[in-house]
Every structure is written in structure tokens, then in C-alpha cells.
Amino acid sequence: MFADRLARARARMADDGVDVLLLSVGADLPYFCGYEAMPLERLTMLVVPRDGHATLVVPHLEAPRVVERPDVFDLATWRDGEDPIALVVDRLPAGPGGTVRAAIGDQAWAGFAVDLLAARPDLALTRASEVTAPIRMVKDAAEVEALRAAAAAVDRILADVQTGAVPLAGRTEADVAARIGRQILDEGHHRINFVIVASGPNAASPHHEPGDRVIRSGESVLFDIGGTMFGADGVGYCSDITRCVHLGEPPAEFAEAYEALHAAQAAGVAAATVGTPCEDVDAASRRVLDDAGYGEWFVHRLGHGIGVEAHEHPNLVAGNDLPLAPGHAFSVEPGIYVPDRWGMRLEDIVVATTEGPDPLNRIDHGLAVIDA
């Protein structure tokens, strides 16, 4: 698997004129070699020449965490007091015309890039995502099944919320979020990526941090949760889902807005067909909310790609004319946010297939009304 992924990376490097790929912290590293680096001040870097074997440079004290894969990379370790930049530099190829085009990981520490340029002024740096993102965007069958398993796990959690099995009234957002975080792990995820529990006016902030506000009867609560579930190969895939509930019968204004939101989300999913530009999928949902009079309160893109990262390419956003391809996986999550009053969002993960959009999240999309 990893050797095949690196072969595809090298093919793109050849097409793009990139001489070497340098992957440090971030999701590209585990995706291409199966090792996830801790985000330390100590350098970890996978050096992938376009022509030649890859080398994984790691701190000596981190080496026990590495699953060695000789067919994928050689291992080079360094101890505190030694210069890891020198290990990388020794493995850089010579470039044509005296310049080496190096695609460095988008999340690599800037200090390492500065040190590399000081040691090798002939480096011309570019973003690694120009090489890696087109590869990671297209999920194979095993990756889709990994995403499906993660989606099913968070479905089970929010299905309990929708039925009222999770007590809400009288508890703080933080308390409810802590319980849901434990459930994310209990359902097979290895990592909690985020738990948003936003009640009443707090839901008007799309990325609200759960706090000490007490959830009360007569108001809505927005739940946006996700984690990372690792497979046997050590590579994790993410979940991400949003649902809303209302404690007691919702006011007509809120219920009408949710009906528009529900229709907008369904329109976005239906539009997510192979060959459709990403911006057109965004527009399909946005048009519904614009026509219903809620457009000014839909303040973000319709969706983001998902895979080994919760947010990756492709983005469903105005200005992105990339056509959807089979295997693209992404969220469809329109929202309405009325400042100081309330907010709502409805989100599924969807995979584009030749047979049509395949939503991975399957639980009820309606506004769940819970007895308070």
C-alpha cells in the first residue's frame, strides 16, 4: 500500500518537475509511510527523491515507535546534539540547472524550512500538497470502508442523543461534551478530534467551544462531533457529523428555518455527482437558503474533504471549479447562524461514486424534539 502511494507521488513529481518530497509532521507522513510523527521541536522528515529510495529521518528516541518498512524507506536516526538537517541534506538529489525543486510538507515547522534553505541555498521550495493532495483526495475501496466504519460509529452516538437517551436539560455543555467524547472512544475511535455541544445562542458560533452554560428546556442544541479510527495498518480515518435537537416543541420560526436547512442539505447531497464542479455543489445548497431568506446567515463553505485528516481537499466552495471524481469524500454541511439567538447545521459525509452520491451518515436528518 505505502509503496504504491509513493510510486504515485513520484509520478506526480515527474509531471510537476519536483525533485524531492520532504514530509514532516502532518497527515501526509502516515499516509505515505505509515508513521505518525509527534509534533516535536525535534525533526522528523521523510525524504523522497523522485529517483531513488526514500529515507525516514527520526530522532533516536522516537525510533522504537517506527514500524520499519524496508521496501518503503530506509531509517536514519539522530541523537540530541547531532544535526538532523545534515541527514536530510545528505539525501537531497542534485537538481538540473543547479536548482533543486523540493516540495515540503505544508505543516512542516517553518524553522526546519529556514534551516534547510540555509544549508542548501539551491533549494526552491514548493508546497507538498501540490503533489500529495490529488493522490489523497481519491479514496480507494478500503479507504471508503474505513470512513464508513467511522461514520457508523458517530451515527450510533448521535442517534442516542436524538432519542433522548442522553440527558441534556440541567447539564452544562462541557459535561455533555465529556460524555460524548468518552463514547467516541468507546465506539472504536482512537482519538477525539472535536466535540461541539452548542446550546441556545452559543450555536450561532460555528466552532463554539463547550463551556459552563447550562442547557435549558425550550432551546436547541447543536452537536458536531468527530474522531479518528485507526485500521490495522496504523493509518487513521476521520468521522464528522452534525445534528441538532430541540428540548421541547420548537418555535415556528426555528422549525421553518430547519426545514429550509434540511432541504438545502438534501440539495447539496443530490448535486454531488461525479463531474460536477465543487463550486456548483456549494451553489446548489446555497441557492435553497438564499431563496428561503437565510442566505446571509450561511457564513461558510458547504463542505470540506475528509480522510486521514478531518479537513482536507477537495473543498466545496465558491471558486473551486475542480470536478468531483469517483472516490472524493467530503462533508455536506449547510448552516444558519443568527447572532445572539440560535444556530443550526446539518452535516453528512458523502462519497462521490459513478452510481451517484453515497452518504455515509444514515441517522435521521430531521430536527429531533426531545421531551424536556
FIMIRO-142900 format. One record per residue (C-alpha): residue number from 1; residue in three letters; z, x negated, y. Coordinates in steps of 0.25 Angstrom, whole numbers, padded with zeros to 4 digits. Each point is the difference from the previous one (the first is absolute). Last residue first. Example, Ala and Ser with C-alpha at 12.3 -4.5 7.8 and 13.67 -1.06 7.14 Angstrom:
# residues 2
@pos: 2 | code: SER | up: 0029 | east: -0055 | north: -0004
@pos: 1 | code: ALA | up: 0002 | east: 0006 | north: -0014
//
This chain:
# residues 372
@pos: 372 | code: ALA | up: 0114 | east: 0151 | north: 0074
@pos: 371 | code: ASP | up: -0010 | east: 0005 | north: -0010
@pos: 370 | code: ILE | up: -0012 | east: -0009 | north: -0001
@pos: 369 | code: VAL | up: -0014 | east: 0004 | north: 0005
@pos: 368 | code: ALA | up: -0010 | east: -0010 | north: -0005
@pos: 367 | code: LEU | up: -0012 | east: -0001 | north: 0010
@pos: 366 | code: GLY | up: -0012 | east: 0000 | north: -0010
@pos: 365 | code: HIS | up: -0007 | east: -0012 | north: -0006
@pos: 364 | code: ASP | up: 0007 | east: 0002 | north: -0013
@pos: 363 | code: ILE | up: 0000 | east: -0013 | north: -0009
@pos: 362 | code: ARG | up: -0013 | east: -0007 | north: -0005
@pos: 361 | code: ASN | up: 0000 | east: -0014 | north: 0006
@pos: 360 | code: LEU | up: -0012 | east: -0008 | north: -0006
@pos: 359 | code: PRO | up: -0011 | east: 0008 | north: 0008
@pos: 358 | code: ASP | up: -0013 | east: -0003 | north: -0007
@pos: 357 | code: PRO | up: -0012 | east: 0001 | north: 0010
@pos: 356 | code: GLY | up: -0013 | east: 0003 | north: -0006
@pos: 355 | code: GLU | up: -0007 | east: -0002 | north: -0014
@pos: 354 | code: THR | up: -0005 | east: -0014 | north: 0005
@pos: 353 | code: THR | up: 0014 | east: -0004 | north: 0004
@pos: 352 | code: ALA | up: 0008 | east: -0002 | north: 0012
@pos: 351 | code: VAL | up: 0015 | east: -0001 | north: -0003
@pos: 350 | code: VAL | up: 0010 | east: 0008 | north: 0008
@pos: 349 | code: ILE | up: 0015 | east: -0002 | north: 0004
@pos: 348 | code: ASP | up: 0006 | east: 0013 | north: 0006
@pos: 347 | code: GLU | up: 0007 | east: 0002 | north: 0013
@pos: 346 | code: LEU | up: 0004 | east: 0012 | north: 0008
@pos: 345 | code: ARG | up: 0007 | east: -0002 | north: 0014
@pos: 344 | code: MET | up: 0009 | east: 0008 | north: 0009
@pos: 343 | code: GLY | up: 0007 | east: -0002 | north: 0013
@pos: 342 | code: TRP | up: 0011 | east: 0007 | north: 0008
@pos: 341 | code: ARG | up: 0005 | east: 0002 | north: 0014
@pos: 340 | code: ASP | up: 0003 | east: -0012 | north: 0009
@pos: 339 | code: PRO | up: -0015 | east: -0004 | north: -0001
@pos: 338 | code: VAL | up: -0009 | east: 0010 | north: -0008
@pos: 337 | code: TYR | up: -0006 | east: -0009 | north: -0011
@pos: 336 | code: ILE | up: -0011 | east: 0006 | north: -0009
@pos: 335 | code: GLY | up: -0005 | east: -0008 | north: -0012
@pos: 334 | code: PRO | up: -0012 | east: -0003 | north: -0008
@pos: 333 | code: GLU | up: 0003 | east: -0008 | north: -0013
@pos: 332 | code: VAL | up: -0012 | east: -0004 | north: -0009
@pos: 331 | code: SER | up: 0004 | east: -0013 | north: -0007
@pos: 330 | code: PHE | up: -0009 | east: -0010 | north: -0006
@pos: 329 | code: ALA | up: -0007 | east: -0005 | north: -0013
@pos: 328 | code: HIS | up: -0014 | east: -0005 | north: 0000
@pos: 327 | code: GLY | up: -0004 | east: -0001 | north: -0014
@pos: 326 | code: PRO | up: -0014 | east: 0007 | north: 0001
@pos: 325 | code: ALA | up: -0005 | east: -0004 | north: 0014
@pos: 324 | code: LEU | up: 0003 | east: 0007 | north: 0014
@pos: 323 | code: PRO | up: -0010 | east: -0004 | north: 0011
@pos: 322 | code: LEU | up: 0006 | east: -0010 | north: 0010
@pos: 321 | code: ASP | up: -0003 | east: 0006 | north: 0014
@pos: 320 | code: ASN | up: 0014 | east: -0003 | north: 0005
@pos: 319 | code: GLY | up: 0000 | east: 0004 | north: 0015
@pos: 318 | code: ALA | up: 0009 | east: 0012 | north: -0001
@pos: 317 | code: VAL | up: 0010 | east: -0002 | north: -0012
@pos: 316 | code: LEU | up: 0001 | east: 0001 | north: -0015
@pos: 315 | code: ASN | up: 0004 | east: -0015 | north: -0002
@pos: 314 | code: PRO | up: -0005 | east: -0007 | north: -0012
@pos: 313 | code: HIS | up: 0007 | east: -0009 | north: -0002
@pos: 312 | code: GLU | up: 0015 | east: -0003 | north: -0002
@pos: 311 | code: HIS | up: 0013 | east: 0007 | north: 0003
@pos: 310 | code: ALA | up: 0010 | east: 0002 | north: -0012
@pos: 309 | code: GLU | up: -0004 | east: -0013 | north: -0005
@pos: 308 | code: VAL | up: -0004 | east: -0003 | north: -0014
@pos: 307 | code: GLY | up: -0009 | east: 0012 | north: 0001
@pos: 306 | code: ILE | up: -0001 | east: 0010 | north: 0012
@pos: 305 | code: GLY | up: -0011 | east: 0002 | north: 0011
@pos: 304 | code: HIS | up: 0004 | east: 0007 | north: 0012
@pos: 303 | code: GLY | up: -0001 | east: 0014 | north: 0005
@pos: 302 | code: LEU | up: -0003 | east: 0011 | north: 0011
@pos: 301 | code: ARG | up: 0002 | east: -0010 | north: 0011
@pos: 300 | code: HIS | up: 0012 | east: 0003 | north: 0010
@pos: 299 | code: VAL | up: 0004 | east: 0009 | north: 0011
@pos: 298 | code: PHE | up: -0003 | east: 0015 | north: -0005
@pos: 297 | code: TRP | up: 0008 | east: 0006 | north: 0011
@pos: 296 | code: GLU | up: -0012 | east: 0002 | north: 0010
@pos: 295 | code: GLY | up: -0008 | east: 0006 | north: -0011
@pos: 294 | code: TYR | up: 0010 | east: 0012 | north: -0002
@pos: 293 | code: GLY | up: -0009 | east: 0011 | north: 0006
@pos: 292 | code: ALA | up: -0005 | east: 0006 | north: -0013
@pos: 291 | code: ASP | up: -0014 | east: -0005 | north: 0002
@pos: 290 | code: ASP | up: 0005 | east: -0014 | north: 0003
@pos: 289 | code: LEU | up: 0009 | east: 0001 | north: -0013
@pos: 288 | code: VAL | up: -0012 | east: 0003 | north: -0008
@pos: 287 | code: ARG | up: -0009 | east: -0010 | north: 0007
@pos: 286 | code: ARG | up: 0010 | east: -0011 | north: -0003
@pos: 285 | code: SER | up: -0001 | east: 0002 | north: -0015
@pos: 284 | code: ALA | up: -0015 | east: -0001 | north: -0001
@pos: 283 | code: ALA | up: 0000 | east: -0011 | north: 0011
@pos: 282 | code: ASP | up: 0009 | east: -0009 | north: -0009
@pos: 281 | code: VAL | up: -0010 | east: 0002 | north: -0011
@pos: 280 | code: ASP | up: -0012 | east: -0003 | north: 0009
@pos: 279 | code: GLU | up: 0007 | east: -0013 | north: 0005
@pos: 278 | code: CYS | up: 0001 | east: -0005 | north: -0015
@pos: 277 | code: PRO | up: -0015 | east: 0001 | north: -0001
@pos: 276 | code: THR | up: -0004 | east: 0010 | north: -0012
@pos: 275 | code: GLY | up: -0008 | east: -0007 | north: -0011
@pos: 274 | code: VAL | up: 0010 | east: 0004 | north: -0011
@pos: 273 | code: THR | up: 0007 | east: 0012 | north: 0004
@pos: 272 | code: ALA | up: 0013 | east: 0002 | north: 0009
@pos: 271 | code: ALA | up: -0004 | east: 0012 | north: 0007
@pos: 270 | code: ALA | up: 0007 | east: 0009 | north: -0010
@pos: 269 | code: VAL | up: 0013 | east: -0008 | north: 0002
@pos: 268 | code: GLY | up: -0001 | east: 0001 | north: 0015
@pos: 267 | code: ALA | up: -0003 | east: 0015 | north: 0000
@pos: 266 | code: ALA | up: 0012 | east: 0002 | north: -0008
@pos: 265 | code: GLN | up: 0009 | east: -0008 | north: 0009
@pos: 264 | code: ALA | up: -0005 | east: 0008 | north: 0012
@pos: 263 | code: ALA | up: 0002 | east: 0013 | north: -0007
@pos: 262 | code: HIS | up: 0015 | east: -0004 | north: -0003
@pos: 261 | code: LEU | up: 0002 | east: -0004 | north: 0014
@pos: 260 | code: ALA | up: -0006 | east: 0013 | north: 0006
@pos: 259 | code: GLU | up: 0010 | east: 0008 | north: -0010
@pos: 258 | code: TYR | up: 0011 | east: -0009 | north: 0005
@pos: 257 | code: ALA | up: -0003 | east: 0003 | north: 0014
@pos: 256 | code: GLU | up: 0001 | east: 0015 | north: -0003
@pos: 255 | code: ALA | up: 0013 | east: -0002 | north: -0007
@pos: 254 | code: PHE | up: 0006 | east: -0007 | north: 0011
@pos: 253 | code: GLU | up: -0004 | east: 0010 | north: 0011
@pos: 252 | code: ALA | up: 0005 | east: 0012 | north: -0009
@pos: 251 | code: PRO | up: 0014 | east: -0006 | north: -0001
@pos: 250 | code: PRO | up: 0003 | east: -0006 | north: -0014
@pos: 249 | code: GLU | up: 0008 | east: 0008 | north: -0010
@pos: 248 | code: GLY | up: 0012 | east: -0008 | north: -0005
@pos: 247 | code: LEU | up: 0001 | east: -0015 | north: -0001
@pos: 246 | code: HIS | up: -0014 | east: -0004 | north: 0002
@pos: 245 | code: VAL | up: -0007 | east: -0011 | north: -0009
@pos: 244 | code: CYS | up: -0011 | east: -0010 | north: 0003
@pos: 243 | code: ARG | up: -0008 | east: -0009 | north: -0010
@pos: 242 | code: THR | up: -0005 | east: -0015 | north: 0002
@pos: 241 | code: ILE | up: -0004 | east: -0009 | north: -0012
@pos: 240 | code: ASP | up: -0002 | east: -0015 | north: -0001
@pos: 239 | code: SER | up: 0000 | east: -0008 | north: -0013
@pos: 238 | code: CYS | up: -0004 | east: -0014 | north: -0002
@pos: 237 | code: TYR | up: -0005 | east: -0010 | north: -0011
@pos: 236 | code: GLY | up: 0007 | east: -0012 | north: -0005
@pos: 235 | code: VAL | up: -0006 | east: -0012 | north: -0007
@pos: 234 | code: GLY | up: 0009 | east: -0006 | north: -0010
@pos: 233 | code: ASP | up: -0010 | east: 0001 | north: -0012
@pos: 232 | code: ALA | up: 0009 | east: 0010 | north: -0007
@pos: 231 | code: GLY | up: -0001 | east: 0009 | north: 0012
@pos: 230 | code: PHE | up: 0008 | east: 0001 | north: 0012
@pos: 229 | code: MET | up: 0003 | east: 0013 | north: 0008
@pos: 228 | code: THR | up: 0001 | east: -0002 | north: 0015
@pos: 227 | code: GLY | up: 0007 | east: 0011 | north: 0009
@pos: 226 | code: GLY | up: -0003 | east: 0012 | north: 0008
@pos: 225 | code: ILE | up: 0007 | east: 0011 | north: 0008
@pos: 224 | code: ASP | up: -0004 | east: 0009 | north: 0012
@pos: 223 | code: PHE | up: 0010 | east: 0012 | north: 0000
@pos: 222 | code: LEU | up: -0001 | east: 0010 | north: 0013
@pos: 221 | code: VAL | up: 0012 | east: 0009 | north: 0002
@pos: 220 | code: SER | up: -0001 | east: 0014 | north: 0007
@pos: 219 | code: GLU | up: 0010 | east: 0008 | north: 0007
@pos: 218 | code: GLY | up: 0008 | east: 0013 | north: -0001
@pos: 217 | code: SER | up: 0012 | east: -0006 | north: -0008
@pos: 216 | code: ARG | up: 0004 | east: -0014 | north: 0004
@pos: 215 | code: ILE | up: -0002 | east: -0014 | north: -0004
@pos: 214 | code: VAL | up: 0011 | east: -0009 | north: 0006
@pos: 213 | code: ARG | up: -0006 | east: -0012 | north: 0009
@pos: 212 | code: ASP | up: 0006 | east: -0013 | north: -0005
@pos: 211 | code: GLY | up: -0013 | east: -0007 | north: -0002
@pos: 210 | code: PRO | up: -0013 | east: -0001 | north: -0007
@pos: 209 | code: GLU | up: -0010 | east: -0008 | north: 0007
@pos: 208 | code: HIS | up: -0011 | east: 0008 | north: 0006
@pos: 207 | code: HIS | up: -0015 | east: -0005 | north: -0002
@pos: 206 | code: PRO | up: -0007 | east: 0012 | north: 0004
@pos: 205 | code: SER | up: 0010 | east: 0003 | north: 0012
@pos: 204 | code: ALA | up: -0001 | east: 0016 | north: 0001
@pos: 203 | code: ALA | up: 0008 | east: 0001 | north: -0013
@pos: 202 | code: ASN | up: 0012 | east: -0004 | north: 0008
@pos: 201 | code: PRO | up: -0001 | east: 0013 | north: 0007
@pos: 200 | code: GLY | up: 0005 | east: 0008 | north: -0012
@pos: 199 | code: SER | up: 0003 | east: -0010 | north: -0012
@pos: 198 | code: ALA | up: -0007 | east: -0013 | north: -0003
@pos: 197 | code: VAL | up: 0002 | east: -0006 | north: -0014
@pos: 196 | code: ILE | up: -0009 | east: -0012 | north: -0001
@pos: 195 | code: VAL | up: 0002 | east: -0009 | north: -0012
@pos: 194 | code: PHE | up: -0008 | east: -0013 | north: -0001
@pos: 193 | code: ASN | up: -0004 | east: -0011 | north: -0009
@pos: 192 | code: ILE | up: 0010 | east: 0002 | north: -0011
@pos: 191 | code: ARG | up: -0003 | east: -0010 | north: -0011
@pos: 190 | code: HIS | up: -0001 | east: -0001 | north: -0015
@pos: 189 | code: HIS | up: -0004 | east: 0015 | north: -0001
@pos: 188 | code: GLY | up: 0003 | east: 0006 | north: -0014
@pos: 187 | code: GLU | up: 0005 | east: 0014 | north: 0004
@pos: 186 | code: ASP | up: 0014 | east: -0005 | north: 0001
@pos: 185 | code: LEU | up: -0004 | east: -0010 | north: 0011
@pos: 184 | code: ILE | up: -0006 | east: 0011 | north: 0008
@pos: 183 | code: GLN | up: 0012 | east: 0009 | north: -0003
@pos: 182 | code: ARG | up: 0009 | east: -0010 | north: 0006
@pos: 181 | code: GLY | up: -0008 | east: 0000 | north: 0013
@pos: 180 | code: ILE | up: 0001 | east: 0015 | north: 0000
@pos: 179 | code: ARG | up: 0015 | east: 0000 | north: -0001
@pos: 178 | code: ALA | up: 0000 | east: -0010 | north: 0012
@pos: 177 | code: ALA | up: -0009 | east: 0008 | north: 0008
@pos: 176 | code: VAL | up: 0009 | east: 0012 | north: -0002
@pos: 175 | code: ASP | up: 0011 | east: -0007 | north: 0005
@pos: 174 | code: ALA | up: -0008 | east: -0006 | north: 0012
@pos: 173 | code: GLU | up: -0005 | east: 0013 | north: 0004
@pos: 172 | code: THR | up: 0015 | east: 0005 | north: 0001
@pos: 171 | code: ARG | up: 0005 | east: 0011 | north: -0009
@pos: 170 | code: GLY | up: 0004 | east: 0014 | north: 0005
@pos: 169 | code: ALA | up: -0012 | east: 0007 | north: -0005
@pos: 168 | code: LEU | up: -0008 | east: -0009 | north: -0010
@pos: 167 | code: PRO | up: 0004 | east: 0002 | north: -0015
@pos: 166 | code: VAL | up: -0011 | east: -0005 | north: -0009
@pos: 165 | code: ALA | up: -0004 | east: 0011 | north: -0010
@pos: 164 | code: GLY | up: -0006 | east: 0008 | north: 0011
@pos: 163 | code: THR | up: -0013 | east: 0003 | north: -0007
@pos: 162 | code: GLN | up: -0008 | east: -0009 | north: 0010
@pos: 161 | code: VAL | up: 0010 | east: -0011 | north: -0001
@pos: 160 | code: ASP | up: -0001 | east: -0001 | north: -0015
@pos: 159 | code: ALA | up: -0015 | east: 0000 | north: 0001
@pos: 158 | code: LEU | up: 0002 | east: -0011 | north: 0010
@pos: 157 | code: ILE | up: 0005 | east: -0009 | north: -0011
@pos: 156 | code: ARG | up: -0009 | east: 0004 | north: -0011
@pos: 155 | code: ASP | up: -0012 | east: -0003 | north: 0009
@pos: 154 | code: VAL | up: 0005 | east: -0013 | north: 0003
@pos: 153 | code: ALA | up: -0001 | east: -0004 | north: -0015
@pos: 152 | code: ALA | up: -0014 | east: 0006 | north: -0001
@pos: 151 | code: ALA | up: -0005 | east: -0008 | north: 0011
@pos: 150 | code: ALA | up: 0005 | east: -0013 | north: -0006
@pos: 149 | code: ALA | up: -0007 | east: 0004 | north: -0013
@pos: 148 | code: ARG | up: -0013 | east: 0004 | north: 0007
@pos: 147 | code: LEU | up: 0000 | east: -0014 | north: 0008
@pos: 146 | code: ALA | up: 0001 | east: -0007 | north: -0013
@pos: 145 | code: GLU | up: -0011 | east: 0009 | north: -0006
@pos: 144 | code: VAL | up: -0009 | east: -0004 | north: 0011
@pos: 143 | code: GLU | up: 0003 | east: -0014 | north: -0001
@pos: 142 | code: ALA | up: -0004 | east: 0000 | north: -0015
@pos: 141 | code: ALA | up: -0013 | east: 0008 | north: 0003
@pos: 140 | code: ASP | up: -0004 | east: -0011 | north: 0010
@pos: 139 | code: LYS | up: 0004 | east: 0002 | north: 0015
@pos: 138 | code: VAL | up: -0010 | east: -0004 | north: 0011
@pos: 137 | code: MET | up: 0007 | east: -0004 | north: 0013
@pos: 136 | code: ARG | up: 0006 | east: -0013 | north: -0006
@pos: 135 | code: ILE | up: -0014 | east: -0006 | north: -0001
@pos: 134 | code: PRO | up: -0005 | east: 0004 | north: 0014
@pos: 133 | code: ALA | up: 0014 | east: -0004 | north: 0005
@pos: 132 | code: THR | up: 0000 | east: -0014 | north: -0006
@pos: 131 | code: VAL | up: -0011 | east: -0008 | north: 0007
@pos: 130 | code: GLU | up: 0001 | east: 0006 | north: 0015
@pos: 129 | code: SER | up: 0015 | east: 0001 | north: -0004
@pos: 128 | code: ALA | up: 0001 | east: -0015 | north: 0000
@pos: 127 | code: ARG | up: -0002 | east: 0000 | north: 0015
@pos: 126 | code: THR | up: -0007 | east: -0012 | north: 0006
@pos: 125 | code: LEU | up: 0004 | east: -0014 | north: 0003
@pos: 124 | code: ALA | up: -0010 | east: -0012 | north: 0003
@pos: 123 | code: LEU | up: 0007 | east: -0012 | north: -0005
@pos: 122 | code: ASP | up: -0006 | east: -0014 | north: 0005
@pos: 121 | code: PRO | up: 0013 | east: -0002 | north: 0007
@pos: 120 | code: ARG | up: 0007 | east: -0003 | north: -0014
@pos: 119 | code: ALA | up: 0014 | east: -0004 | north: 0002
@pos: 118 | code: ALA | up: 0003 | east: 0007 | north: 0013
@pos: 117 | code: LEU | up: -0008 | east: 0012 | north: -0005
@pos: 116 | code: LEU | up: 0008 | east: 0001 | north: -0012
@pos: 115 | code: ASP | up: 0013 | east: -0001 | north: 0008
@pos: 114 | code: VAL | up: -0004 | east: 0011 | north: 0009
@pos: 113 | code: ALA | up: -0004 | east: 0009 | north: -0012
@pos: 112 | code: PHE | up: 0013 | east: -0003 | north: -0006
@pos: 111 | code: GLY | up: 0007 | east: 0004 | north: 0013
@pos: 110 | code: ALA | up: -0007 | east: 0013 | north: 0001
@pos: 109 | code: TRP | up: 0006 | east: 0005 | north: -0013
@pos: 108 | code: ALA | up: -0010 | east: 0006 | north: -0010
@pos: 107 | code: GLN | up: -0001 | east: 0015 | north: 0001
@pos: 106 | code: ASP | up: -0016 | east: 0000 | north: 0002
@pos: 105 | code: GLY | up: -0002 | east: -0010 | north: -0011
@pos: 104 | code: ILE | up: -0009 | east: -0012 | north: 0005
@pos: 103 | code: ALA | up: -0015 | east: 0000 | north: -0002
@pos: 102 | code: ALA | up: -0003 | east: -0015 | north: 0002
@pos: 101 | code: ARG | up: -0014 | east: -0004 | north: 0005
@pos: 100 | code: VAL | up: 0000 | east: -0015 | north: -0001
@pos: 99 | code: THR | up: -0008 | east: -0007 | north: 0011
@pos: 98 | code: GLY | up: -0007 | east: -0014 | north: -0001
@pos: 97 | code: GLY | up: -0014 | east: 0005 | north: -0001
@pos: 96 | code: PRO | up: 0002 | east: 0006 | north: -0014
@pos: 95 | code: GLY | up: 0015 | east: 0001 | north: -0004
@pos: 94 | code: ALA | up: 0009 | east: -0010 | north: -0008
@pos: 93 | code: PRO | up: 0009 | east: 0007 | north: -0009
@pos: 92 | code: LEU | up: 0015 | east: 0002 | north: 0002
@pos: 91 | code: ARG | up: 0009 | east: -0004 | north: -0011
@pos: 90 | code: ASP | up: 0006 | east: -0012 | north: 0007
@pos: 89 | code: VAL | up: 0003 | east: 0009 | north: 0012
@pos: 88 | code: VAL | up: 0008 | east: 0010 | north: -0008
@pos: 87 | code: LEU | up: 0009 | east: -0011 | north: -0006
@pos: 86 | code: ALA | up: 0001 | east: -0007 | north: 0014
@pos: 85 | code: ILE | up: 0005 | east: 0014 | north: 0005
@pos: 84 | code: PRO | up: 0011 | east: 0000 | north: -0010
@pos: 83 | code: ASP | up: 0006 | east: -0013 | north: 0007
@pos: 82 | code: GLU | up: 0013 | east: -0004 | north: -0008
@pos: 81 | code: GLY | up: 0014 | east: 0001 | north: 0005
@pos: 80 | code: ASP | up: 0003 | east: 0012 | north: -0009
@pos: 79 | code: ARG | up: -0008 | east: -0001 | north: -0013
@pos: 78 | code: TRP | up: -0015 | east: 0003 | north: -0002
@pos: 77 | code: THR | up: -0007 | east: 0006 | north: -0012
@pos: 76 | code: ALA | up: -0014 | east: 0000 | north: -0004
@pos: 75 | code: LEU | up: -0005 | east: 0011 | north: -0011
@pos: 74 | code: ASP | up: -0014 | east: 0000 | north: -0005
@pos: 73 | code: PHE | up: -0007 | east: 0014 | north: 0001
@pos: 72 | code: VAL | up: -0007 | east: 0011 | north: -0007
@pos: 71 | code: ASP | up: -0003 | east: -0005 | north: -0014
@pos: 70 | code: PRO | up: 0013 | east: -0008 | north: 0001
@pos: 69 | code: ARG | up: 0008 | east: 0013 | north: 0002
@pos: 68 | code: GLU | up: 0015 | east: -0004 | north: 0002
@pos: 67 | code: VAL | up: 0009 | east: 0012 | north: 0003
@pos: 66 | code: VAL | up: 0008 | east: -0005 | north: 0012
@pos: 65 | code: ARG | up: 0014 | east: 0003 | north: 0002
@pos: 64 | code: PRO | up: 0005 | east: -0013 | north: -0005
@pos: 63 | code: ALA | up: -0008 | east: -0007 | north: 0010
@pos: 62 | code: GLU | up: 0008 | east: 0005 | north: 0012
@pos: 61 | code: LEU | up: 0009 | east: -0012 | north: 0001
@pos: 60 | code: HIS | up: -0012 | east: -0009 | north: 0000
@pos: 59 | code: PRO | up: -0006 | east: 0007 | north: 0012
@pos: 58 | code: VAL | up: -0014 | east: 0005 | north: -0003
@pos: 57 | code: VAL | up: -0014 | east: -0005 | north: 0001
@pos: 56 | code: LEU | up: -0009 | east: 0009 | north: -0009
@pos: 55 | code: THR | up: -0013 | east: -0008 | north: -0003
@pos: 54 | code: ALA | up: -0014 | east: 0007 | north: -0003
@pos: 53 | code: HIS | up: -0011 | east: -0007 | north: -0007
@pos: 52 | code: GLY | up: -0013 | east: -0004 | north: 0006
@pos: 51 | code: ASP | up: -0012 | east: 0005 | north: 0008
@pos: 50 | code: ARG | up: 0004 | east: 0010 | north: 0011
@pos: 49 | code: PRO | up: 0014 | east: -0007 | north: 0000
@pos: 48 | code: VAL | up: 0012 | east: 0009 | north: -0002
@pos: 47 | code: VAL | up: 0013 | east: -0006 | north: 0005
@pos: 46 | code: LEU | up: 0011 | east: 0010 | north: -0003
@pos: 45 | code: MET | up: 0012 | east: -0003 | north: 0010
@pos: 44 | code: THR | up: 0015 | east: 0000 | north: 0000
@pos: 43 | code: LEU | up: 0006 | east: -0007 | north: 0012
@pos: 42 | code: ARG | up: 0015 | east: 0000 | north: 0002
@pos: 41 | code: GLU | up: 0005 | east: 0009 | north: 0012
@pos: 40 | code: LEU | up: 0001 | east: 0011 | north: -0010
@pos: 39 | code: PRO | up: -0007 | east: 0013 | north: -0002
@pos: 38 | code: MET | up: 0002 | east: 0000 | north: -0015
@pos: 37 | code: ALA | up: -0013 | east: -0002 | north: -0007
@pos: 36 | code: GLU | up: -0006 | east: 0010 | north: -0010
@pos: 35 | code: TYR | up: -0007 | east: -0007 | north: -0012
@pos: 34 | code: GLY | up: -0011 | east: 0008 | north: -0008
@pos: 33 | code: CYS | up: -0012 | east: -0009 | north: 0005
@pos: 32 | code: PHE | up: -0009 | east: 0008 | north: 0008
@pos: 31 | code: TYR | up: 0008 | east: 0013 | north: 0002
@pos: 30 | code: PRO | up: 0013 | east: -0008 | north: 0001
@pos: 29 | code: LEU | up: -0006 | east: -0008 | north: 0011
@pos: 28 | code: ASP | up: -0007 | east: 0010 | north: 0008
@pos: 27 | code: ALA | up: 0012 | east: 0008 | north: 0002
@pos: 26 | code: GLY | up: 0007 | east: -0008 | north: 0010
@pos: 25 | code: VAL | up: 0005 | east: -0014 | north: 0001
@pos: 24 | code: SER | up: -0010 | east: -0012 | north: -0002
@pos: 23 | code: LEU | up: -0015 | east: 0001 | north: -0003
@pos: 22 | code: LEU | up: -0009 | east: -0011 | north: 0004
@pos: 21 | code: LEU | up: -0015 | east: 0002 | north: -0003
@pos: 20 | code: VAL | up: -0010 | east: -0011 | north: 0001
@pos: 19 | code: ASP | up: -0014 | east: -0003 | north: 0004
@pos: 18 | code: VAL | up: -0004 | east: 0013 | north: 0006
@pos: 17 | code: GLY | up: -0015 | east: 0003 | north: 0002
@pos: 16 | code: ASP | up: 0001 | east: 0015 | north: 0000
@pos: 15 | code: ASP | up: -0008 | east: 0002 | north: -0013
@pos: 14 | code: ALA | up: 0006 | east: -0012 | north: -0007
@pos: 13 | code: MET | up: 0014 | east: 0004 | north: 0004
@pos: 12 | code: ARG | up: -0004 | east: 0014 | north: -0006
@pos: 11 | code: ALA | up: -0004 | east: -0006 | north: -0013
@pos: 10 | code: ARG | up: 0013 | east: -0008 | north: 0000
@pos: 9 | code: ALA | up: 0008 | east: 0012 | north: 0002
@pos: 8 | code: ARG | up: -0007 | east: 0007 | north: -0012
@pos: 7 | code: ALA | up: 0003 | east: -0012 | north: -0008
@pos: 6 | code: LEU | up: 0015 | east: 0000 | north: 0005
@pos: 5 | code: ARG | up: 0001 | east: 0015 | north: -0005
@pos: 4 | code: ASP | up: -0006 | east: -0004 | north: -0014
@pos: 3 | code: ALA | up: 0010 | east: -0011 | north: -0001
@pos: 2 | code: PHE | up: 0011 | east: 0009 | north: 0003
@pos: 1 | code: MET | up: -0004 | east: 0011 | north: -0010
//
